[in-house]
Amino acid sequence: MPNPKTLRKISRHINVNYNDMMYKIGLGMEVSPLNPFIKDYYNKMNLNQLNEAEINILGSIENSKQLVKSCEENLEKTKTEKEKELLEHTIEDTNYQITTSNEIINLIQSLKVKERNRNAN
């Protein structure tokens, strides 16, 4: 298996998100609501569980945004190439998690509408 640092450099060179590349080459999990495991997990929840999951994920998104902001501020102050690279990886990975979390929020909201409609009948 190739070194993760090497794979990250390759992903940057070919302008592909590292996490997407890892999934495509079979070394990572696709983290989108189209992933059947994620979809199945949320499909099994009732309305109260969906509400709680939504609140938790929204909180996680806010925390992740603050992390990205902090890393970006530190990136401007960083002197060493190693620290800069680590901050860039953290920003990239965290932004990917934010995107995924937003997709899951959309899935949850869709499931909540279906659950409300089912309960209304």
N, C-alpha and C positions, 0 to 999 in steps of 0.2 A: 504494500500500500504506500502511495506517495506521501511525503511529508506534508502536513497541513499548511505549513508556511509556504511551501512550493505551490500547492494548489491555490492558495490565496493570491499569490503573485500571478499565477496563470490567469485566474479569474479577472484580476485587475487588468492584465495585459489584453485580454480578449473582450473586456468591457461587459462581463456577465456577473451578476450577483453571485457571491461565493456560495450562499445557501442554496440558491437555485441550481448552481453547477453541481454541488454535492449530491443533490437529489437526482439530477439527470444521470450522473455516473454511478448511481446506486449506493452512495455512501452517506446519504442523509434522508430525512423524512420530509415529504412535501407538507408544508404547513399552510394549507389554504383550506377554506371550507369545502372545497371539492374533494379533499382527502376523505375517503370513506370512513376512516376511524374517527376523525374529528367530528364529521357530520353525524355519525352514529351516536357518539357520546352525547352530543347536545340534543339529538332527536329523542333520546330516552328521558329527558328531563320534563318535569311538570312545570306549570307556570311560575310557581314560587321559586323553584330551582333555577329557572331561566332568569328570573329577576335578580336573584342573588349572584349568578354567574356574570350577568351584565354589569352589575355594580362593581364586582371584583375586577373584571377586565378593564372597565373604564378607569378605575384607580391605577391599575397596572400601566395603562397607556400614559396617564399623567406622570407617573413615576419615571417611566422610560423616556418621556420627553424631557424631563428635568435632567436625567442622566446624559442625554445627548447634548443638551445645552451646556452642562458642566464640562463634558469632554471637549466640546468645541472651544470653550473658553480656555481650557488647559492646553489645547492644541496650539493656540496662538502663543502661549508662553513656553512651550516645550523646546528644549535645546537639542536633545539627543534624537537620533534617527529611530532608535529602538522604541523610545517612549512615544514618538510621533506615530510610528507604525501600529503600536498597541492601541493608541487612542483612535486611530482611523478604523481599525478592525472593530473596536467596541462601538463606534458610531454606526458603522455599516450593519453590524449584527443587530444592534438595538433598533435601528430604523426598520430593518426587516421584521423584527418582532412587533413593532408598532403597526406596520402594514398588515401583518397577519392578524393581530388583535382587532384591528378595524374590520377586517373581513369577517371575523368571528362575531363581532357585534352585529354586523348586517345579518348574518345567519340567525343569531339569537332573536333579533327583532322580527325577522320573518317567521320564525317558529312561534314566537309569542302571539303574533296575529293569528296563526293557524290554531293555536291552543285556545285563544279567546273565542274564535269562531266555533270551535268544537264544543266549548263549554256553553255557548249561547244557544246551541240547538238542543 
